[in-house]
Amino acid sequence: MKLDFLQEEPKLVLTYPHKSNFNKIGCLSMVVLSFIVIWILKYLTRYHTEFSDKMIMAIVLIVAPLLVWFIGYYLFINGVKLEIFKNEVVQYYTYGSRGQSVLHFKFKIEDIEQIKMKNRPFHCLKMTIKIRNPIFCGLHEKKLHKLKKVSVILDREKSDCFMQEIEQFHRMKINESI
């Protein structure tokens, strides 16, 4: 599997649905929570009592880091994607530290051992794929001789397209063997 297929456009990209209702609700709630925390901090700084000082310390030490963690989690929630190309090559990406996609694994559709799907709220589902002997793409390509598991949260409509693609591939293999 050489890198000559990189010039092609993928025929199917599976990634987290960024325009889902969950994202709209999550983003709005984090913005509102941020304004509430800032308002409470401004209100408490007006009073210089022992109680207000302890509350400010509690907010700064507990609530603010939690808020920052939730914002980071929201921005990189399952930051992965699968790209399927016409020549039955699948690539698995994750987001790097600077927000750019980093290629981790590539494999052929025939290397997929098992697919599990779990429903998630807001018309999403979590798809877990077990891959036999994927090629790890780090500093250099290396074939892993073991079963690897990857997960993607995606829209249910995209999962239907992916399953049709897998079924079509298996039908083609059966027809070739006959």
N, C-alpha and C positions, 0 to 999 in steps of 0.2 A: 504494500500500500504506500505509494509515493505521494508526494504533496502536489501532484498535477491536478487533482480535483478541486483544489482550493479556489481556482478561478471561476468555478461554477457557482451559481446561486443555489442555496439549499431549497429543496422542494417542500420541506416542512420544517418549521422551527417551533419547538416546544419550550415555552418559558412561562414564568409566573405572569398571570393576567394583571398588568399594572393598572388597568382602568376598571377594576372590579369595584363593587360596592364596599367591600372590606377596606380597600385603600382609601376611598372617599371618607368613610366613617373614621378610620384610623388616623388619617392626616388631620381631619377636623378636630378630633378629640385631643390629639397631641398639641395642636395650636391653642385650643381652649385651656388645656391643663397648664401650658406654659404661661399664658396670661394670668391665670389664677395664682400660680406660684409667685410670679413677679408682683402681682397686686398684694398678696399676703406679705411678701418681704418688704414692700414699700410701707405697708400699714404698720408692720411691727417695728420698723426702724424709727418711726416717729416717737415711740415710747421707749424709754430707757430703763425699763424695769428688769428685774432678774428673770422673770418668766419670759418676757419678749426676747431677751438675749438667748435663753435656752431654746426657744422655738426657732429662732433664726439659725442657730447652730444645728438643730435637728433637720431643718429643711435643707440647709446647705450640705450637710453630711449624708443625709439619707435620700431625700426626695429628689434633689437635683441630679445625683448620679443615676438614680433609677430612671428619671426622665431622659437623660442623655442616652442611657442604654436602650430604652424603648425607641427613641428616635433612630439610633443606629440599627436596631433590629428591624425597624420598619423599612429603612432604606435598603437593607441588604437581606430582606426576608427571602430565604431560599434562593439566593442569587445564582441560579444555575440555568442552563439551557441546553437542549439537545437539538442538533441540526442533522437532518436526514437528507442525503444527497441522492441523485438519480442512480448512481452506481452502487446502491445499497450500503454506503458507508455512513456511519453515525458518529458524530463528534459530541463529546460531553464537555461543556465549559462551566467554569465558575468565575465569579467576579474577583478580581485582584484587589490589592490594597488601594489602588488609585481608581477604582471603579471600572477598569477595563476588563474585558473578558479574557480569561486565560484558559487555553486548551489543556484539559487534563487527560482525557482518554479518547481514543478512537477505536472503533470496532466495526465489524460488519453485522448486518441484521441477523445473519445466520448464527452469530455468537450469542444471541440472547437466549438465556436458559429459561427464565421465568419472569412474568410480569404480574405484580400485585397492585391493585388499585383500592384506595380508601377514599370515601367521600369526605369532603371538607365543606364548610359553609360557604355561602356566596358563590355558588355555581362553580366550585373548584374541586379538584381531587388531587390526592397525592399518589403518584405512580412510582413504584419501586421496581427497578429492573436489575436482575442478576445477570451478569455478563461473564462468559467463559473466555479466559485469556485475552483481556483487552491490551491495547498498546498504550503504555503510559507515555505522555508527551511532556517531559520536564525539560531539562537542559538538552537531553538527547532522547530519542525514541527507544523504548525498551518494552519488550513483550513480557507481560506478567503472566506467569504460569499458575494462575489461581482464579477462583471465582470471586468477582468483585461486585459489590452492590452499590447502585447509585439511585438517588431519589430526585424527583422533580415535582413541584406543585404547578398545575396547569389548569386551563379551562377545560370543561368537560367536552366541548365541541372539538377541541384540538385532540383530545385523547381518542375520540371516535375516529378521527382522521388517521391517527397513528395506528390504531388497531386495524383499520382497513388496509393500511400500508403493509402491516405485518402479515395479514391474511393473504393479501395479493402476492406477497413474496413467497409464502409457503405454497400457494396454488401454482405459482410458476415453477417452483422446485419439484413439485409432484408431477407436473406436466412434462418437465424435462426428463424425469426418471422413467416415465412410461414410454 
